[in-house]
Amino acid sequence: MRTGMICPLRRTLVLMGVLLLAAGGSAFGQLQTGDLYGTVESSEGGPLPGVTVTLSGVGAPRVRITDEAGRFRFLSLAPGQYQLQASLDGFSPVEYSNLTVKVGGKPEINVTMNPAVTEVITVTSESPLLNERKLTRGTNVSVEELEKIPTARDPWSLLSQAPGVSIDRINVGGSESGQQSVFVGNGASTTQHAFAIDGVLITDMAAVGASFTYFDFGAFEEVQFTVGSADVSVAVSGVTVNQVTRRGGNEWAFRGRYLRTDGDWQSAPTEVDGNEIDVVEEYGVDVGGPLWKDHMWVWAAYGESDIGNLLPGPEGQALDRTQLEDVNGKINFQAGSNSGVVHYWKNDKIKNGRGAGPNRSPETLHDQTTPAEMWKIDDTHVFGNNFFVTGIYGHHPGDFTLVPRGGHDADIYWDAQGILHGSYWDYFQSATIDQARLDASYFFNTGGASHELKFGAGWREQENTSGTIWSRGKLVYSCEFWGCDPSGNTALVKFARDKAVGISSTYESAWIQDTVTVGQLTLNAGLRYDKQTTKNLPSTSLANPALPEVIPELAFPGNDAGGFEWETIAPRVGATYSLGEGKTLLRGTFSRYAEQLGQGLAQRVNPLGYAYAYFYFTDANGNLVLDDDEYGSLSYYYYYNIDPDDPLAVSSLNVNDPDLDPAITDELTFSAEHSFKPEFVGGVTLTYRKISDIPETRQLVIDETGSVRLATSDDYVLEGTTSATLPNGQTASAPYYRLSAELSEYGQYYTNGEREQDYLGITLSATKRLANRWSLRGHFTWSDWEWKVGDDYWRYHDPTNIVSNPDTYSNEGADDGQVVGEVSAGSGNKDNVWINSRWQFNVNGLYQVAPERPWGFNLSASITGREGFPSPVYSPELGKEVQLAPVGTFRQSNVYYLDARVDKDFEFGDFALTLSLDGFNLLNEDFVLQRERNLGVGIANEVAERMSPRVFRVGVKLTWR
């Protein structure tokens, strides 16, 4: 955390924190907990005030007294099973024996009490699946489903269970585990996601939309995916991934596990371009119990995963190995109306062979380390029946390194087939996230209406220092691959400034929302305020060793990233109407979301960020290396973020618009849910989104008068027409343009444009809770996500239709009506994947075979399908990927895969032993996932990746309680 003057909002947060801690503290609500609401009535239908309601289960018992309307509520409950008892003199006690609370859930029950009789009335029904107060859409995966439904056992492999979400890779039994997937959800960009663990936001704002770290899957109690929300406390328009770890209870419990997926249990791939598993192993233990029964509990866990995959490479298969190690420790405490958690978590990741794929020689692969820690303290205080205060403080430091196997003293080059040789760049990062958040809920009644007033504020800061070192300071491109004229042995060389940046970003927010219930109608309305800022910190970069006169040593004093400041007020409103005694719910919502500010915007105007000087040269011996005797043939082509007239300038050529605003997403949803049975609910949701104020880059040029100005489309002249044979055998051509010779490229201007994106989706969903020996959950989503591009965009842009991805929001040259294809920048060989599926589905379920018999066992399965991703083909023309067909014209194979599991539980007194066998891609499909999109190379349209073959995993779990 940096020192300096405390801004008014931050000063207010500090003051609120002092006051609340003095009163008993605070905690972080719905990212790790759920709520339970209820009403107590007499058998004649009148409300019963003064009823003592006791909730027991996870932690110590909690007690509430019903208000004048007979209402009670329990907030900030850990996920799990609870029991409730209601008692009042003159009435028979009522017990609910099986109430389930999920992360973010808000179940509401109605308790009916009869005049006194001798026995206790026990109600065996579970928490209702329908919920009038629910403000979010998505999926909760319980601990039972995490253990019983076949998955590859990382959070990204669970994303297929979230409606409307598309992922850049297919994880077959662990073939893609140990690295992050890139994904989109319901019209939200890849940069608009959020990750949280036990209430601590761990979104990496340096790689905005990604997780700061990795996880121990065996430590989860529940995982929640939110794909949209009318709740003002949810900031992002993308998917919020909430992960809640276990905690200790009043009984000591121990769990141990071992799982193994062996390459020998794998079907032979049908083609050599498929991925294969070498060995994937996971083992771990956790133990928890009371330090002081009903008051203090402890829980600790240790887990390791060793993931070995064989990936196709230009010299045969390459081993990509990932080792994950996690340590978790947690103390929970509860004393009367106060409760809290102290949590420490540590993850170490070692990855050898990152980036393996058909276009990377072994010496160019990276070895990675990613150590990270998390410290968290939270506390909850209940000020009577109607006032609850919650909050959190978290501290999260971490590092990230990528070291190329070729080292720092080797020449790097891309050959004519687009294969990298020699070495690559070396990268390091050190970052710290600090955050605090306060939430409060106040309940009151006005006439026949009940109100839940929710308000709060938050602060978060990420400070990040990072650097990139290029081996020998340069990289050579073959002109056959790059698209320049290869005659006379011409090649292209890029001289790179070693990146050395420090960035600090601050996020402040406040919100208020009222949820009003009047009879069968529930209304919510709220406002969310966000202020997002970022700045560049002072840093120094050494001179380029190969061309120091053009890229000298530079000491940068820092800057304000252009002076823009994102302040937004986002409204959220919703209405839910209950029909048929609560068996049908009709909902409608309007929600506005502001783009989250990534640190890349500061780096755009940092001269020590990405900066390059490009030159042609005569590669006399054809070795794609700039040899000492070839420097005399250097011929200038292009500078990026370097001023050739003033190489010691400490200001960037790039400019961020000082009035830059975040992109805005406006969302409308309409849905209907129906409870066909108490344990079975189906629904349909229609979602419309419009994304506007989308930022874009515009070219700055120096004109014939020496002035710097924006280029317009009139400044570009037709240079030629490129053509190639399309995958369907037809020939296509397209014009390409260059800046007029009277103009010189200067830098880039980043501002809001008039482009928009429209998303329309419809989701069908069904949930069957485990009853009568079986459970099921599934969804199907159809969507249409396309660009709306007006004349203003083309007024300032190169008229060449370009398929590359230099902007925040997808392809630069998108035509009006073209589908939005988000380009993956994920780890591994996934940086060429375009994510867009107009339909996807997942259905998973469990069936208990003869549970009453000693030989009974469990069967479960999951089937997933989606439309194949786009493969937008292009012809290279000097670095421009000239689009030859609209995105979506050519797609990879549609993907379907079936996973299944069988397991058997054995009980021996206090011990239980579970043996399991999981099978992945049981139909052994080998769908094409990637092809070479560059139609100007000899391997055009050849398969670059197939889905991994069928594989099996065995597991054993030991439980003692």
N, C-alpha and C positions, 0 to 999 in steps of 0.2 A: 504494500500500500504506500503511495507516495504522500509526502507531507505537503503542506501548503494551506491556503485559506480554505476553510470548510464552507461549502456553498449553503444557501438557506435550507434546501431540502435535506441535505445531509445533516446539518445542524439539528433540524427537526427530528430526523431519525434517531440521532444520538440521544436527544432529550427524551423522546418516547421510550427508547430502550432503557434508559436509566430509571424512568418512572415505573415501567412495567416490571423490570427486574426487581425493583424495590418492593413491588406489590406481589411478586411471586413468579415472574418470568413470562416466557412466551414460547411458541413453537411454530413450525411450518406446516400448514394445514394439508391441502388435498394432494400434494405430491407424494405423500407417504401414508395417509390415513383415510378413513371414511367416517361417515356420520350415521346415526340412527335416530329417526323421528317417530313419534307416535301420539295417539290420542286415546284417552280412556273414557268410555261411556258406560252408563248403566244399561241394563237390559231393556229399559224403556226408551233408550235413545238420547238421554240427556247427558251433557258433559259432567265428569266427576273431578272437581278440584280436590287438592289435598291428598291424592293417592301417592303412596310411597312406591317408587319404581326402582328396583334394584337390578343392575346389569352385571353379570359375572362371566368370566371366560378368560380372555387374554388380560393378564395383569390382575390387579386387585379389584374387588367389587366396587362399583360406582352407584351412587344413590341420587335420585332426583325426586322432586315433589311436583305433581301436576299443577298447572296454573288455573286461573278461573275458567279457561276454556277446555280444561282437561288435557292440555298438551304437555309433552315432555320431549327432551332431546338430549342425546349424548353425542358430543362432537370430538373429533381428533382421536378416533378409535383405531388401534392397530388392526390390520386385516386378520380375519380368523373367524372362529365359531364362538357364539355367545349364547347365554341363557338369560332370560328376563323374567322377573316376578313382580306382579302388581298386587298391593295389599292395602286395604282400607277397612276400618272397623265397620261392621255391619254387612260386609260383602265377603264372598268366598274369594280367597287368593287365586290368582290366575298365573300360570307359568307357561312361557314359551321356551321350548327345550332346544331349538336348533335354528338360531338366527345367524345368517352369514353377512359379514361386513367385508366389502372389497375396497381397494384403493379408489378414492374418488366417488364411492357409492353413497347414496343417500336413501336407503330403504325406509319406508314409512309403514307402520303397522297400526291397526285399530284393535284396541283391547276392550272387550265387553265383560263387565262384572255383574254377577247375579247376587241378589240378596243372600245373606249368609246361610250356608249349609256346611256340613262338617268337613267334606273332603276338598282338597285342592283341585281346581280344574286345570288340566294340563292340555295345552294346545301343541300339537306335533308338527304343524305346518311350518315351512321355512320362510325366510324373508321373501317378499314378493319380488318377482323379476321386473315388473313394471314399476316405474318411479316417476311421479309427477315433478319432482324437484330436480331431476337430472338435467344438467346443462351442457354435458359433453357428449360427443359421439366417438365411438371407437370400440376397443376390445380389452377386457381384463382376462389375463391368463393366470389361473390360480395355481397354488403349489401342487395340487393333485394333477392338474393338466401338465404342468412343467415336468412332472416325473412320469406320467403315464402315456402322454401323447408323443409319438416319435418325432423328434426334432434333432437338429445338428448341435444343439446346446450352446448357442450364443444368442444374445438379444436380436441380432440382425436376422438370424434364421427364423425367428418368430414373426417377422414383419408380414409374412404372407397371410397371417391370420387377421391382420388389420384391414378392414374394407377399403378398397380404392388405392392401395399402396402397391407400387411397382419397384422392384429391386434390381440392381445392376448385375447380380450374379445368382447362380443356382448352387446352393450349398448342399451337396449330396453326402450326408453322413460325416461331415467335418472337412470336406475337400476345400472349403473356403473359410473355415474358421480361423480365428487368430488374426483377422484383418477386417477392417470396417467395410461394410457395404455402403453404396450410395443409393438413395431411394427418393422417390417423389410420392406425394399423396394428395389426391383430390384437388389437383390444380395448384399445388404449392411447390415452389422451387426447391431444389436440393439444399439451398442455403437457409431454409426457413424452418428447420427442425430444432428441437431442444431435447437434451438428455438430462436426466436427474437420477440420483441414487440417494435414497433415504432423505429426500427433501433438499439435497444440495444440487443446484444446477451445475452441470459439468460440461456444458456446451463449450467447445473450443472456438472462441471468436477469431482466432487466427486462421482456422479452417472452418469458417462459420457453417453451422449445420451439422458438424461432426462431433463425436464424443471426444473429450479430452483424454480418455483412458479406456481400459478394458476391464473385464468383469469375471467373477467367479460364479458360474451359472448355478452351481450346487448350493450357493448361499441365499438364493432368492426365495422369498415367501410369496411374492406375486409380481407380475409385470403388467403394466397398463400402457396401452397405446391410445392416445387421444388424437383423432384426425380432424377435429373441429370443435369449437366451443363457443357458447354464448356467455361463459363465465369470464368476468373481467380480469380474474387473476391469471388466466392463461394468455401469454403474450403473443405466441407465434401462430401463423396460419398453417404451418406444416404439422408434422407428427411430433407430439411430445411423448418421449419414451421414459416412463416412470418405472424405476426398479426399486423394490423394497426388500431389504434383507430380513432374515429371521431375527428373533429375539428370545431371550430366556423366559420361562414361565415358572409356575409354582411347583412343578415337578421336574427333577433332573432328567435330561434326555440327551442321548448320544446318537449320532448318525455317521456312518462311514460308507464310502462308495469307491468302486473301481470299474471303469469302462474301457474297452479296447476295441478298436476297429483296425483290422490287419489287412494289408494289401493282398495277402494270400486268400482272403475271404471275398475278394472282389472279382467280378467278371472281367474277362479280357476286353479292353476297349476295341470297338470295331474299326477305329481309325487311329493313326498315330497322333492326330492333333487333339486327342482328348486328354483331360486331366486324370490323374490316378492318385490314389492314396498309397503312401508308403506304410506308415503306422500312425494312428491317432490314439493317444492314451489320456485318460482323465482319472484323477483320484483326489479324494479330499475327505476331511472329517469336520464335524462341528459338534459342539457341546454347549448346553445351556441349562440354567436352573436358578433357584433362589439363593441369594446371599442373605436376604431377610424376607421371609415369606410375606407376601402381600405388600411389600414395601420396596424391595430392591432385587434386581435380577441381573444375571450376567450371561453373555453368550460370546463364543469365540469360534472362528472357523479358519481352516487352512485348505487351500486347493491348488492343484497343479494340473496343467494341460500341456501335453507334448504333441504337436501337430506336424506331421511330416507328409508333404504332398509332392508328387512328381508331375512337373509341368512341361509341356512341349517346348523345346528351344531349337535354335538353328543348328546346334551341335548335338542333338539328342535330348533326352529328358534331363531336366535340372531339378534338384531337390530344393524345395521351399520349406524350411523348418521353422516353426514358431513354438516358443516355450513361454507359458504364462504362469505366474506364481502370485497368489493372493493371500493376504492375511487380513482378517476382520476381527474386531473386538468391540463389544457394545455393552454398556451398563444402562439399564433402565431403572428409574426410580419413581415412586408414587407415594405421596403423603397427603392424605385428605384431598383437598381440591387442587393440589399441585402435582404435576408429573413431568418427567423429562427424560432425555436420552443424551448420553455422551458416547460418541462413536468414532473409532479410528479404523481406517482402512488403508491398505497399501497394495499396490500392484506393480509387478515387474514384468516387462515383456522383452524377450530377446527373439529376434527374427533373423534368420540367415537365408539369404536368397530371395529377398523381396524384389518383385518386378519380373520374375521369370515368365517368359512367354516366347512366341515365335520370332519376335523382333529384338530380342536382347541376348547378346552373347554372354557366357558365364562371367567374364571379368567385369561386365557392366552392372551386375546385380548388386543390390545394397544389402548390408547387414545392419540391423536396426536394434536400438534399445529404447525403451519407453518407460522408465520408472516414474511412478506418481504416487501421491499420498492424499488422504483426505482427513481433516479433523472437523468434527461437527459437534456442536452442543445445541440442544433445543429444550424448551420447557413450555408447559401448558398450565394456565391457571384458570379456574372456573370461579367467577365472581357471582355466585348465586345461580339460579335457574336460567337467567336471561342474558348473561353477559359472559362471553368466552374470549380470551385473548391468547393468541398463539404467535410464535416467531422462531427465528433460527439464526445462528451465525456459523459460517463455514470458512475454512481456510484450506486451499487446495493447490499445493505446488507440484510441478512435474517437469520432466525433461524429455527430449526427443532427439535422437541422432540417427543419421543415415550415412554409412561409410561405404563407398564403392570398393569392390574387391580389387579393381585395377589400381587403386591407390591414387596418389597425387602427382605422379611422375610418368604419365602415359598420355599418348595422343588419343583423342576421342573423335570418332567419325561415324556418320550414317552412310551405308553403302547404297548402291543403286536399287537394292531390293527393300530398302527401308529397315535394315538391320543395324543395330548399334554395336560398335566395337570399341575396344581400348580401355575405357574406364567410364566414369560419369561424374556427376557433381557430388560433393560432400556437404551434408546439411546438419545443423545443430540448432536446437531451440531450448530455451529455458523460460518457463512461464509460471505465474502465480495468479490464482483466482481467489479473491476475498469477497464475501457477500454477507448481507444481513437483510432480514425481512420480518415484518410484523403484520399480523392479521388479527382482526377482531370481528366478532359476530354479536349483534344485539337483537334480541327477540322482544316484540311487543305486539299488542293487539289494538286495532281501531275498529270499533263496532263489531261487525261480523268477520272482519278480515284479520288474518295473522301476517306479521311481517318478520322477515329475517334481513336485518340490515348488516351488510358485510362491507368492511372497509379495511384498508391497509396500505403499506408502502414498502418499497424495497430498494436496495442499493447493491450494486455489484461492480467490481473493477477487475480487469485482467491486464496485467503488465507482462509483456512478451519481448524477449530479445532473441534474435535468430540470425543465422548467417549461412551463406552458401559459398563454397569454394569449388572452382572448376579446375580439373586437372590440367596443368600447363596453361590455364587461362583461356582456352579456345576450344572450339568444336567445329568440325568440317562436315559439310553436307554434299553428297553427290548431286550433281545437277539433274541426273535422270530421276532421282527421287524428289528433289525440291521443285523442279519445274523450270529451272533456268537453262540456258543454251549450253549443252555440254561440248560444243565444238571447240577444238583446240585444247582439249583437256581442261576446260574451265570447271572450277569447283567454287563453292561458297564457304567462307569461313566466318564464324561468329566469335568475336572477342568479348568476353564477359567481365563486367566488374564484379568482384566478389561481394555478394550481398552482406551487409552488416546493418541491421535495423533494430531499433527499439521502439515499441509502440505501447501506449497506454490507452485503454478504452474504459469509459465509465457509463454505467446504465442506472438511471434513477427512475422510479415509477411510483405511482399512487393510484388507488382505485376505490370506487364506492359502488355498491349495488344493493338493490332492494328486491327481495323475492316475496311476493304477496300471494296469499292463498285465500280465495273467496269461494266457498262451496266447491264446485267441480272445476273451477278455473284457477290456474296458477300463472302469475305474471312475473316476469323479472325485467328489470331495467337497470343499466349501470353505465358508468363512464370509466375509462382507463386513460391515465396520463403517462406518457413516456418521454424521457429526455435522454438522448444518446449522443455521446461525444467521443472523439478520438484525437490523438496527437502523436507526432513523431518525436522520439527522444533523441538526444545527442548520440552520435556514434561515428566511428572512423573505419574506412576501408583502405586496404593497402593497394598499391599500384598493380595493374595487370602485368604479370611477368613477361608476356609475349609482346605487348604493345603499350608500354608505360607512358609514351608521349601523348597518346590519345586517351588513355584511362589511367591518370596518375593517382597517387594517394590523395584521399579526400577526407577532411574532417568536417562533419555536418553538425551544425548547432541545434538541429531540431526545428520543427514548425508546427503550426496548428492544423495541419492537414487540409488547408484551404479555407478554414474559418467557418465552415458550415456547422450547424447545430440542429440535430433532429429533435423537434418537439412536436408531439402528436397527441390529440385527444380522440379516443376511439369509443364510439357508443356500441353497446350490446343490448338488444331487447329480445324477448321471447315470450311465447304464450303456449300453455298446455291446457287442453280441455279433456276431462275424463268422461267417457261414455260407458253405459252398461255396467254400472256398479264397479267401475274401475277396471273393467276388462279390456277397454280400448282407450288409447291415448292418441290425440291429435296434437301435433306440435307445429309451431312455426317460429323461426328465429331470423334476426338480422344481426350480423357481426361484422365489425371492421377490425382489421389487423394492419399494423405498420411493419414494414420490413425491418429485420434486425440488422444492426450495423456491424459488419465484419471489419477486421483490422486491415484487410486488403485495400480499403479505400484510402487509408493513411499511406500505405506503401506506394500507391500510385504516384504520389507527389513527394516521394522520398528519393533523392538522387542516389542513395546507397541501396535502394531496392533493386528491382530488376532493371538492368541497364546493359545495353549491348551495342557493339559497333560491327556492322556486316561489311565484308569486302569480297569481291571476286578475286580469284588468283589463278594463275596457270599451274595446274598440277602436272608438271612436266613428266614425272615418272608414274603418274596414275595411281599413287598409293593412298590418295585421300588424306594426306598429311601435309600441312604447310611446313615444308623443310626450310632450313636457313637460307638456302640459295634461291628460294621462291618468293621471299618478301618483296623483292623488287617488282614483282608483277601485281602487287595488290592494287585493286581498283575499287574505289568507294561505291557502296550500294545503298546503305541505310544506317541511320543511327536511331536508337531508341533510348530515351531518357539520358542522353549525353549531348552536350553542346560542343560540337567540334571547334567552334570559334572561341570557346572559353571552357576548356576541359576542367578548370579548377573551380567552376561555378558551384556554389553550395545550394543552389535552388534547382528544382526539377523543371524540365521543359513541359511536363504535364501539368494540367490545371484542373482542380476540382471546383466546380461552380460553387461560390460562397452561399448561394441560395438553394443548394442541392437539397432535395427532400427525399424521404424514403418512398419506395413503391408502396402503394396502398391496395389491400385486398378487401373488397366488399363481398359479403357472402349472404345469400338467402337460402334457407332450408325449409322444406315442408316434409313432414313424416307422419306415418300412422303405424302404431304398434298394437297388436292384439294378443291377449292371453287366451290361447285355445284351451289350455289346461293350466293349473297353477304352476306346473313345472315346464311348460312349453310356451314360448313366445315367438311370434314372427312379426316382421316389420318391413316397411319400404320407406326409403328416404330419397328425396329429390334435392340435389344441391346445385346451386348456380353461383359462380364466382366471376367477378370482374377484377382483373389486376391492372391498375393504371399508374401513371407517373413512373413508368419503368425507366430506370437510368440507362444511358447509352454513351458510347464514346464517339466523339467527333474529331476529325483530323484538323490540327492546326498547321498552317503553312506560312512560309515567308514569301510574300509576293514580290513583284518586280520593283516596287518602291522600297523594299526592305522592311515593310510592316508585317507584323504577325496578325493573322486573322483566321477565321474558320474557313475551311474549304467547303465549297458547294459542289453539287453534282455537275455544274457547268464547268468546273475546273478540271474535270476528267475527260480525257480523249480516248477514243476507241483505239486499242492497240492491236487487236486481232480477235480471232474466233478459235476456240478450242473445241475439239471433238473427240469422242471415244465410243467404243462399243459397250452398250449397256448390258447388264446381266441377262436381259431377255433377248439378246442378240441384235437389237435395233441399234442404230447409230444416232447419237444425239450430239448437238453442238450448242455452244453458248458464247456470247461475246464477253470480252474482258477489257478493262480500262486501266489507264495509268494517269497520274497527275500530269498536267501540262508541264513541258520542259521549263517554262518560265517560273515555275513554283518549286519551292524546296519544302520537304516535310520538316516539321519543327517538333511538335509534341502532340499530345492528345488532350481533349477537353471532355470532362465527364459531367454530364448534366441530365436532367429529366427530359424525356422525349414524349411524344404523343402516341407511341405504340401502346397497345393494350393486348391483354390475353383474356379470352372467354373460356370458361370451363362449365360444362353441364354434365352432371352425372346422376345416375340412379342406382341405388343399392338395395338389393333384397337380402334380408338376414333372418336367421332363425337360431334360437337357443333352446336346447332341451337339457335341463338340469338332470344330474344323475338320479334316476328313479326307475323302479322296475327293472333294474340291472343294466340300464344303458343311458348314455348321454350323447349329445350331439351339438355342434356349433358350426355354422357355415355362413358364407356370404357370397354374393355375386354382384359385381359392379360393371356397368357399361358407362362409358364416358366419351365426351367429345371435347378436346382441349386444343384451341387454335389461336393463331395470331390475328389481330386486327391492326393493319399497318396502313397509315394514311400517307398522303403526299409529303407531309412535313418531314417524315423520316428520310425519304429519298432526296429531299432538298439538300441535306447536309452530308450525304454519304456517297461513297463510291458506287456507281450504278451496277458494278459487277455483282452478280448474285452469288454470294459467298456462303459456304456451308460451315465454315469454322466457327469457333465459339469464344470470341474475345470479350464478350459482355457478360454482365451478371446474369441476365435472363436469356439464356439459350442463343440460338443461331443468329448471327449478325445480319444475314441477308434474307430474313424470312419474308416471304410474300404474304399478302393478305389472304387469309383462309388456310394457310399452311399449318399443319399440325405442329404443336410445340414438342420438341424433342430435347430433353435435358441431357447434357453430355456428362457422363460419369468422369470424375477425377479421383476415383477410389484407388485403393492400393491394389497390388498385383498387376495383372495385364488387362485392367478394365478401363483404361483411359480413352478407349475408342468405342465405348458402349453408349448408344443413344437410347434413353429410357422413355418409352411411350407405349402403353398398352391400352387399347380402347376397351378391352374387357379383361377381367381376371376374376378368379374365384378360389376359394378354399373351403373344404368341408372336412371336419375331423370329428371323431367320436370314439367312445369306449363302450365295450360290452363285457359284462361279467358273466362268465360261463360257469354255471352251477356253483355259485358262491357258498351254498349251504353244504356242499360236498367237500370232503378232505382233498380231493384232487382238483377242485375248482381253480380256474385261472382267469386272467384278463386278456382280452383282445382289443387292440386299438389301431386306428388307421388315420391317415391324412392324405387327401388327394388335392393337388394344386394345379391350376392351369392358367395360362395367360396368352394373349396374342403376342406373336413375335415382335421384337423391337425393330425400329426402322434401321435401315442400312443406307444412309444418304451418300450416294456415289458422287465422285468429283473427279475433275481433271486438274492436275497441279500446273499452275502458271506462276513461277517465281514466288512461291510461298503462299499464293492464293489458292484455296480449295474452291474452284469454280463449280458451282452446283449444276449438275446436268439433268436432274429430275427432282421434283419437289420431295421434301422429307415425307416419308410414309409411302412413297411409290413402291419401293423395294423394302421388304421386311425379312427378318430371319424366320426360322421355323416357329410355328406355334408350339408352346411348351406344355406338356402334361407330365406329372410324375406322382407316383404312388409310393408312400411310405407306410410301414405297418410294424406292429410290435406285439409280442406275446410275453407276459410275465406271470410269475407264480409267487405268491406270498406264503411263507412258512412261519408259524408262530411257535415259540418255545418259552412259555411263561412270559417274562418281561422282555424277551428278545423277539425280534422279527427279522427274517431273512427274505430278501426279494431277489430272484434270479430273472434276468430279462434277455431277450433277443430282439433287436431292431433290424429291420431291413429297409434300405433306401433305394429309390429308383427301381422298384421291384420288377417293372416291365422292361428294364434295361434299355431304355431309350437313349439315343445319342443325338438329340436335336442340335442343330447348328446354332451356336450362340453369337459367333462373330465371323465376319468375312473381311477380306481386304477391300476397303472402300476406294482406294486410290486406283483409278482406271488407267493411270499412265505408267504403271509398272508391270513387269512380267508376271507377277503373282496376283494380278487384279482378280477380284472376286473369289480367290481361293479361300477355303475354310481356315480360319485362324483359331477357332475354339469350338469344341463340342461339349455337351453335357457329360459329366463324369458317369462311369458305368455303375451298375448295381453293386452294392456292398452291404456287409452285415456288421453289426456291433453286438458284443456280449457285455453284460453288466451284472454286478452284484452289489447289493446294498444291505447293510446291517444297521438295525435300529434297536436301541434299548431305551426303555422308559420305565 
